[in-house]
Amino acid sequence: MLAFAIPARYLLHLAGAWRRVYAVSASIAVYLDVFVLVAQLFIKVPSLHALAPTGSEPPFVISEIVVMAPFIALTIAAAIKFRAEPLPA
């Protein structure tokens, strides 16, 4: 996802539709980091590992859905609020 965010920010200077591309791709990149954090917590914390030893049990799935829901809302809000500016003449 950063393959879209970095050029949009530094090469294209958030011009036009690249503002929205940057907002969405950066939000997805942060979500993926948090997803890995939750997965690592279930692997490394003994009490969480006891709840979901293979990572496919309901506690793990529910926690990932609880994490995903705010990210979906925030990504949609970022895409709406971070509108494209008119390109300079």
Secondary structure, DSSP 8 states (H G I E B T S, - for coil): -HHHHHIIIIISTT-TTHHHHHHHHHHHHHHHHHHHHHHHHHHHSHHHHHH-SSS-SHHHHHHHHHHHHHHHHHHHHHHHHS-------
